[in-house]
């Protein structure tokens, strides 16, 4: 799994040679920085990695190379881009879009229909309002609540 930016230090997946037509396993085990082994399954829609304990709606698209950690909740119609990382206990509302290489920190809440740009980081316990547009390469601070109009201009709290 070369080239995927992720803080987990060790990956193991069986790489045995299989006769043609036999499908490989649908999960991998990854050891985190604390020495704990987490099991990730490949999401049926997009083949992104979803940890045991995360709840992802079957209609959500989790692209290959994306990581969804334990305790995350992803609603119907969500699109999680390649290389995105969604940390534990984050909640992603219906029809939200998380662009490639975005980082949604632990406990963050992304409202329905919100759009998070490429390489954007949403801090721990931050709140993004329904329908908000957060551009590329932005940083939303820990605990910050953000609401924007449809052009991405921030609204007064």
C-alpha positions in Angstrom: 0.0 0.0 0.0 2.7 2.3 -1.0 2.1 6.1 -1.1 -0.8 6.3 1.3 -0.1 9.0 3.9 -1.3 7.5 7.2 0.1 7.5 10.7 -0.1 3.8 11.2 3.4 2.3 11.2 3.0 -1.3 10.1 0.7 -3.0 7.6 0.3 -6.7 7.0 -1.8 -8.4 4.4 -1.4 -11.8 3.1 0.4 -11.7 -0.2 0.3 -15.3 -1.3 -0.1 -16.4 -4.9 -3.6 -17.7 -5.7 -4.9 -19.6 -8.6 -6.7 -17.4 -11.1 -10.3 -16.9 -10.3 -9.9 -17.2 -6.5 -10.6 -13.9 -4.7 -8.3 -12.7 -2.0 -9.3 -11.8 1.5 -11.5 -8.7 2.1 -9.6 -7.2 5.0 -6.1 -6.3 6.2 -4.6 -6.0 9.7 -2.7 -2.8 10.6 -0.6 -2.2 13.7 -0.9 1.3 15.1 1.7 3.4 16.9 0.6 1.9 20.2 1.2 -1.7 19.1 -2.5 -2.5 18.8 -3.6 -4.4 15.7 -6.7 -3.0 14.0 -8.6 -4.9 11.4 -9.9 -3.0 8.3 -12.3 -4.4 5.8 -12.5 -3.1 2.3 -15.8 -1.2 1.8 -18.0 -2.8 -0.8 -18.5 0.5 -2.6 -15.0 1.9 -3.5 -12.7 -0.5 -1.6 -11.5 2.0 1.0 -10.5 0.6 4.3 -13.1 0.7 7.1 -12.1 -0.3 10.7 -14.1 -2.7 12.8 -16.6 -0.6 14.8 -17.1 2.0 12.1 -20.6 2.3 10.6 -20.6 3.2 6.9 -23.9 3.2 4.9 -23.7 0.8 1.9 -24.5 3.6 -0.5 -21.6 5.7 0.7 -18.5 5.6 -1.6 -15.2 5.2 0.3 -12.5 5.3 -2.4 -9.5 2.9 -2.4 -6.8 4.4 -0.3 -9.2 6.1 2.2 -9.1 5.1 5.9 -12.1 5.2 8.2 -11.3 4.6 11.9 -13.3 2.8 14.6 -16.4 4.6 15.9 -16.9 6.7 12.7 -20.5 7.1 11.4 -20.9 7.8 7.6 -24.4 8.4 6.3 -26.1 7.5 3.0 -24.7 9.1 -0.2 -21.4 10.3 1.3 -18.3 10.4 -1.0 -14.9 9.9 0.7 -12.1 10.5 -1.7 -8.9 8.6 -2.2 -6.3 9.1 0.6 -8.8 10.8 3.0 -8.5 9.9 6.6 -11.5 10.0 9.0 -10.5 9.5 12.6 -12.4 7.9 15.4 -15.9 9.0 16.4 -16.3 11.5 13.5 -19.8 11.8 12.1 -20.3 12.5 8.4 -23.9 13.6 7.4 -25.9 12.4 4.3 -24.6 13.5 0.9 -21.5 15.1 2.3 -18.3 15.0 0.1 -14.8 14.6 1.5 -12.3 15.3 -1.2 -9.0 13.3 -1.6 -6.3 13.6 1.1 -8.6 15.5 3.5 -8.2 14.7 7.2 -11.2 14.7 9.5 -10.0 14.6 13.1 -11.5 12.6 16.0 -15.0 13.7 17.1 -15.6 16.2 14.2 -19.1 16.5 12.7 -19.6 17.2 9.0 -23.2 18.3 8.2 -25.4 17.0 5.5 -24.4 18.1 2.0 -21.2 19.8 3.2 -18.1 19.7 1.0 -14.6 19.4 2.4 -11.8 20.3 0.0 -8.7 18.5 -1.1 -6.0 18.3 1.7 -8.2 20.2 4.1 -7.9 19.3 7.8 -11.0 19.6 10.1 -9.8 19.7 13.7 -10.8 17.6 16.7 -14.5 18.1 17.7 -15.0 20.8 15.0 -18.4 21.3 13.5 -19.1 22.0 9.9 -22.7 23.2 9.2 -25.1 21.6 6.8 -24.4 22.6 3.2 -21.1 24.3 4.0 -18.3 24.6 1.4 -14.8 24.3 2.8 -12.1 24.9 0.2 -8.9 23.1 -0.6 -5.9 23.3 1.7 -7.8 24.9 4.6 -7.4 24.2 8.3 -10.4 24.2 10.6 -9.2 24.5 14.2 -10.1 22.1 17.0 -13.5 22.8 18.4 -14.3 25.4 15.8 -17.9 25.7 14.4 -18.0 26.8 10.7 -20.9 27.7 8.5 -20.6 29.0 4.9 -22.8 30.1 2.1 -22.8 28.1 -1.2 -19.7 30.0 -2.4 -17.7 29.1 0.7 -17.8 32.5 2.4 -18.0 32.1 6.1 -21.2 33.2 7.9 -21.3 35.0 11.2 -21.8 32.7 14.2 
